[in-house]
Structure formats: structure tokens, C-alpha cells
Amino acid sequence: MKDALVKITFDVSDQSDSGFVTERLWSKAIGDDIYVIDNSPFQAYGISLGDKILAKNENGELKFVNVVERGGHSTYRVRLPAGCDHNYFLQHWKKLEALGCTYEGASGEQKLYSIDVPTIGNVPEVYRVLQAGEEAGTWEFEEAHYFRPGKT
């Protein structure tokens, strides 16, 4: 069904030391087993919001096969120090928001945020802000996917 939101399963067993084996991302069906990723990943690497992917049905579950076309977004992840809450994150979020970034949050012992960078031109400045935050002890960050034009 075109434009329907569905969950696509990504195998992350060899990508993460978090203990997760899979991650399921919301995606929009656009036809011929092609889907557009509709949220930012917390565990999967090499994938970002807006990417077009191929997914196949295996035993009633849609599973990621490969990226068909990049959507132009990059993904970074931020983990807050133990004991810090969402308000703490929001105090430090303004610089990234001003650069056009959006985020999704996950709760847990340490708060984890998946940061979407929709414009390639902003990536170097976003990286500087993230790195400065890490150096200041505000958070730890990692690059989950950096969009490079012409690469899939």
C-alpha cells in the first residue's frame, strides 16, 4: 500500500555493543518493495531519515536489504551523562536546532538522542557543535551516517 507507514527491521547485531539485535524503523511504502525511512535510527549505522531502501518480506516481517537512494540527511547520536534529563538536553540543543537539526529521544539509564541533519552544508558546523559538547563533557556523540553525495 503506497504511502502507508510500516516498520522495517534492520539487523544491528554486528553494529552495536548495546546488546540490540534488531532495530525497527518507520518507513513509507512507495512501491515495488521500496520504502522511504521516516524516522532516525538509534542503533543502525549507515542509514538516515529520507533514505530510499529496498526491503523484502521474510516470514511476515519486512527486512532491510539495501539502500536504493540517499535522501541527503546525516545522522548523529548523542548520549547524555548519567543523571541528566531531557531539560538538560534542551539547554544545549539550541545551537543544533539553529542549524536545522531535529531529534528523536530514547529513554534509559543514559538519555540517547538521534540527531537528524537535513542539509549537507550544515554537517561541518553540526560536527563542531557536537565535538565541542563532547569536549565540555555535555554529552558523548557518534556519527551513525554521514551523507556523501554520489555514495549509496
Rosetta silent file (secondary structure, phi, psi, omega in degrees, C-alpha in Angstrom):
SEQUENCE: MKDALVKITFDVSDQSDSGFVTERLWSKAIGDDIYVIDNSPFQAYGISLGDKILAKNENGELKFVNVVERGGHSTYRVRLPAGCDHNYFLQHWKKLEALGCTYEGASGEQKLYSIDVPTIGNVPEVYRVLQAGEEAGTWEFEEAHYFRPGKT
SCORE:     score description
SCORE:     0.000 S_00000001
   1 L     0.000  119.969 -177.438    0.000    0.000    0.000 S_00000001
   2 L   -65.852  140.123  177.926    1.592    3.241   -1.170 S_00000001
   3 L    69.754    2.223  177.654    2.327    5.936    1.476 S_00000001
   4 L   -76.536  142.027  175.016    1.429    3.578    4.358 S_00000001
   5 E   -83.695  129.008  178.746    3.722    3.670    7.384 S_00000001
   6 E  -136.148  163.457  176.872    5.273    0.299    8.119 S_00000001
   7 E   -98.122  132.302  175.197    8.143   -0.939   10.276 S_00000001
   8 E  -109.740  132.794 -179.148   11.299   -2.188    8.558 S_00000001
   9 E   -93.000  128.998  176.374   13.636   -4.446   10.549 S_00000001
  10 E  -111.895  132.505  175.116   17.380   -3.768   10.428 S_00000001
  11 E   -80.345  117.599  179.841   19.894   -6.320   11.689 S_00000001
  12 L  -118.062   13.485 -175.121   22.236   -4.453   14.060 S_00000001
  13 L   -59.045  -31.625 -179.918   23.776   -7.463   15.801 S_00000001
  14 L  -102.911    7.675 -177.877   27.225   -6.737   14.349 S_00000001
  15 L  -107.963  -16.557 -168.737   26.926   -2.926   14.504 S_00000001
  16 L  -135.540  141.773  173.404   26.259   -2.215   18.136 S_00000001
  17 L   -97.198   15.965 -177.584   27.670   -3.146   21.509 S_00000001
  18 L   -80.202  -12.383 -176.432   24.347   -2.158   23.087 S_00000001
  19 L    94.799   -8.528  177.803   23.018   -5.698   23.078 S_00000001
  20 L   -74.865  141.945  178.047   20.357   -4.925   20.474 S_00000001
  21 L  -102.245  -34.558  178.890   19.997   -7.451   17.668 S_00000001
  22 E  -136.685  159.956  169.349   17.496   -5.524   15.526 S_00000001
  23 E  -133.931  138.887  179.713   16.097   -2.056   15.161 S_00000001
  24 E  -112.752  124.742 -178.602   12.761   -1.331   13.541 S_00000001
  25 E  -113.388  140.079  174.317   12.328    1.973   11.712 S_00000001
  26 E   -67.674  139.831 -178.985    9.135    3.569   10.473 S_00000001
  27 E  -146.632  155.083  176.574    9.063    3.812    6.694 S_00000001
  28 E  -104.647  127.227  176.425    6.661    4.861    3.948 S_00000001
  29 E   -72.232  130.346  177.071    5.917    2.358    1.213 S_00000001
  30 E  -122.345    2.664  173.599    6.358    3.912   -2.228 S_00000001
  31 E   116.785  153.508  177.137    6.039    0.766   -4.377 S_00000001
  32 L    53.187   43.539 -179.971    7.994   -2.231   -5.720 S_00000001
  33 L    63.452   19.764  178.083    9.406   -3.107   -2.263 S_00000001
  34 E  -104.820  137.157 -176.537   10.897    0.406   -1.985 S_00000001
  35 E  -135.549  152.824  175.274   10.390    2.412    1.212 S_00000001
  36 E  -109.405  125.415 -179.939   11.439    5.836    2.494 S_00000001
  37 E   -63.758  131.121 -173.525   12.828    5.925    6.037 S_00000001
  38 L  -115.816    7.201  171.216   10.560    8.091    8.198 S_00000001
  39 L  -152.542  166.431 -175.671   12.490    8.311   11.467 S_00000001
  40 L   -87.554  140.061 -178.147   16.073    8.497   12.696 S_00000001
  41 L   -78.162  148.193  175.631   17.881    5.340   13.813 S_00000001
  42 L  -105.178  -21.596 -177.109   19.162    4.766   17.348 S_00000001
  43 L  -124.585  -35.276 -176.312   21.145    1.574   16.691 S_00000001
  44 L   -75.191  143.298  176.281   21.560    1.095   12.921 S_00000001
  45 L  -107.580  156.357  173.979   24.504    2.652   11.120 S_00000001
  46 L    77.433   18.303 -178.658   24.680    3.801    7.515 S_00000001
  47 L  -142.247  145.617  179.929   21.037    4.863    7.256 S_00000001
  48 L  -142.345  162.573  173.600   19.262    8.192    7.701 S_00000001
  49 L   -50.283  134.245  176.682   15.847    9.796    7.581 S_00000001
  50 L    90.264  -10.274  177.949   14.680   10.150    3.971 S_00000001
  51 L   -68.745  141.670  172.762   16.779    7.339    2.503 S_00000001
  52 E   -93.140  131.406 -176.520   15.028    5.088   -0.007 S_00000001
  53 E  -130.922  160.470  171.146   15.604    1.437    0.739 S_00000001
  54 E   -99.849  131.301  177.038   14.725   -1.994   -0.569 S_00000001
  55 E  -135.165  140.763 -179.976   13.004   -4.274    1.954 S_00000001
  56 E  -118.908  147.211  177.770   11.718   -7.811    1.482 S_00000001
  57 E   -78.951  120.429  175.593    9.084   -9.727    3.383 S_00000001
  58 E  -124.318  109.720  178.768   10.614  -12.632    5.304 S_00000001
  59 L    55.112   42.460  176.740    8.153  -14.702    7.320 S_00000001
  60 L    82.598    6.118 -179.709    5.744  -11.787    7.680 S_00000001
  61 E  -124.016  131.235  177.508    8.414   -9.253    8.627 S_00000001
  62 E   -78.842  123.290 -177.711    9.814   -6.558    6.332 S_00000001
  63 E  -118.990  136.718  178.493   13.613   -6.748    6.411 S_00000001
  64 E   -60.696  133.845  175.591   16.111   -4.208    5.120 S_00000001
  65 E  -108.158  -57.341  179.108   18.068   -5.358    2.058 S_00000001
  66 E  -165.870  167.617  176.136   19.976   -2.283    0.881 S_00000001
  67 E   -82.045  132.926  178.802   19.909    1.456    0.265 S_00000001
  68 E   -96.471  -42.552 -178.562   18.496    2.374   -3.149 S_00000001
  69 E  -155.015  135.551  178.910   18.916    6.154   -2.985 S_00000001
  70 L   -78.094  144.864  179.787   20.153    8.545   -0.316 S_00000001
  71 L   -92.044   -3.413  177.533   17.823   11.243    0.954 S_00000001
  72 L    91.640    4.077 -179.155   20.600   13.735    1.697 S_00000001
  73 L   -98.713  154.990  171.926   20.401   13.538    5.501 S_00000001
  74 E  -118.150  156.258 -178.302   23.118   12.656    8.015 S_00000001
  75 E  -129.112  130.244  173.870   22.583   11.056   11.428 S_00000001
  76 E  -125.199  155.880  177.759   24.473   11.607   14.669 S_00000001
  77 E  -124.563  140.980 -179.860   23.740   10.231   18.115 S_00000001
  78 E  -122.523  131.658  174.861   24.180   11.964   21.458 S_00000001
  79 E  -117.078  126.290 -179.985   24.283   10.212   24.832 S_00000001
  80 L   -80.519  154.608  174.507   23.873   12.360   27.939 S_00000001
  81 L   -62.170  152.803  178.873   25.880   11.796   31.114 S_00000001
  82 L   -53.856  137.603  177.528   24.207    9.632   33.749 S_00000001
  83 L    89.593  -10.586  178.960   21.625   11.522   35.759 S_00000001
  84 L   -86.317  145.042 -176.589   20.948   14.189   33.115 S_00000001
  85 L  -113.545 -174.643 -177.132   17.405   14.594   31.882 S_00000001
  86 H   -62.743  -36.069  178.297   15.610   15.945   28.828 S_00000001
  87 H   -61.927  -37.609  175.500   15.637   19.503   30.193 S_00000001
  88 H   -59.868  -46.582  178.178   19.434   19.296   30.347 S_00000001
  89 H   -58.617  -46.881 -177.791   19.478   18.266   26.683 S_00000001
  90 H   -61.522  -30.598  176.894   17.171   21.132   25.726 S_00000001
  91 H   -63.469  -28.516 -175.943   19.523   23.625   27.412 S_00000001
  92 H  -106.216   -0.247 -173.430   22.256   22.550   24.975 S_00000001
  93 H   -80.803  -26.370 -168.606   20.050   21.898   21.926 S_00000001
  94 H   -54.318  -40.201 -179.826   19.576   25.457   20.659 S_00000001
  95 H   -64.295  -40.125  179.620   22.772   25.626   18.556 S_00000001
  96 H   -71.135  -39.276  177.580   21.887   22.404   16.738 S_00000001
  97 H   -61.007  -40.920  179.694   18.289   23.492   16.248 S_00000001
  98 H   -63.805  -21.929  178.467   19.518   26.768   14.711 S_00000001
  99 L   -90.440    6.706  176.406   21.457   24.660   12.170 S_00000001
 100 L    90.903    6.803 -178.981   18.216   22.946   11.064 S_00000001
 101 L   -75.825  154.013  169.745   18.651   19.736   13.029 S_00000001
 102 E  -127.258  168.305 -178.933   15.802   17.740   14.533 S_00000001
 103 E  -143.344  159.230  167.062   15.970   14.956   17.099 S_00000001
 104 E  -127.011  143.959 -177.506   14.233   11.904   18.447 S_00000001
 105 E  -116.046  150.073  175.058   14.852   10.789   22.014 S_00000001
 106 E  -127.095  139.354  179.435   15.038    7.431   23.750 S_00000001
 107 L   -90.925  166.576  179.985   14.865    6.942   27.484 S_00000001
 108 L   160.553 -170.939  179.441   17.047    4.720   29.548 S_00000001
 109 L   -57.876  -44.282  172.376   19.708    4.951   32.215 S_00000001
 110 L  -115.908  130.111 -179.771   21.503    7.446   29.987 S_00000001
 111 L   -65.239  136.030  178.853   19.385    9.500   27.618 S_00000001
 112 E  -121.826  134.939  179.532   20.098    8.818   23.942 S_00000001
 113 E  -126.568  136.689  173.200   19.154   11.174   21.112 S_00000001
 114 E  -101.836  120.805 -174.314   19.251   10.563   17.385 S_00000001
 115 E  -104.388  124.267  176.649   20.054   13.825   15.607 S_00000001
 116 E   -97.826  129.119  175.990   18.950   14.363   12.009 S_00000001
 117 E  -113.062  104.826 -172.013   20.983   16.801    9.885 S_00000001
 118 L   -80.800  -14.246 -175.116   18.891   17.518    6.791 S_00000001
 119 L  -123.645  122.497 -177.130   21.354   19.716    4.887 S_00000001
 120 H   -59.068  -33.966 -179.287   24.816   18.570    3.876 S_00000001
 121 H   -62.413  -23.641 -179.402   26.181   22.124    4.026 S_00000001
 122 H   -87.923  -10.098 -173.942   25.487   22.228    7.777 S_00000001
 123 H   -58.151  -47.062 -179.717   27.290   18.984    8.635 S_00000001
 124 H   -59.190  -40.117  179.397   30.723   20.531    9.366 S_00000001
 125 H   -71.377  -39.957  176.061   29.212   23.099   11.741 S_00000001
 126 H   -59.284  -44.261  179.528   26.952   20.483   13.377 S_00000001
 127 H   -60.263  -42.331  178.763   30.019   18.291   13.878 S_00000001
 128 H   -61.680  -42.199  179.030   31.883   21.212   15.525 S_00000001
 129 H   -64.471  -44.265  179.329   28.959   21.811   17.908 S_00000001
 130 H   -63.736  -43.504 -179.570   28.756   18.117   18.784 S_00000001
 131 H   -65.389  -42.350  177.546   32.515   17.857   19.277 S_00000001
 132 H   -61.710  -39.507  176.846   32.614   20.980   21.453 S_00000001
 133 H   -63.612  -39.911  178.203   29.812   19.497   23.573 S_00000001
 134 H   -66.884  -43.410  179.794   31.744   16.268   23.987 S_00000001
 135 H   -63.531  -31.567  178.970   34.945   18.116   24.912 S_00000001
 136 L   -82.509   -6.355 -178.668   32.990   20.133   27.503 S_00000001
 137 L    82.813   11.155 -179.406   31.505   16.946   28.994 S_00000001
 138 L   -69.584  -37.317 -177.983   27.978   17.910   27.925 S_00000001
 139 L  -163.922  172.391  165.909   27.497   14.633   26.031 S_00000001
 140 E  -110.499  147.314  178.282   29.175   11.904   24.062 S_00000001
 141 E  -136.960  160.631  174.972   28.401   11.686   20.358 S_00000001
 142 E  -144.126  155.610  176.658   28.894    9.365   17.431 S_00000001
 143 E   -94.357  118.924  179.519   28.397    9.528   13.703 S_00000001
 144 E   -93.539  -33.885  175.762   25.826    6.976   12.574 S_00000001
 145 E  -161.625  126.525  176.005   25.690    8.074    8.938 S_00000001
 146 L  -111.936  116.771 -179.443   27.355   10.923    7.065 S_00000001
 147 L   -70.112  127.723  173.800   25.743   11.677    3.712 S_00000001
 148 L  -123.373  117.832 -178.863   28.213   11.973    0.868 S_00000001
 149 L   -54.085  138.422  179.420   26.729   12.948   -2.490 S_00000001
 150 L    85.169   -3.946  178.960   27.115   10.195   -5.081 S_00000001
 151 L  -108.761  143.112  175.195   27.566    7.439   -2.459 S_00000001
 152 L  -111.989    0.000    0.000   24.948    4.834   -1.539 S_00000001
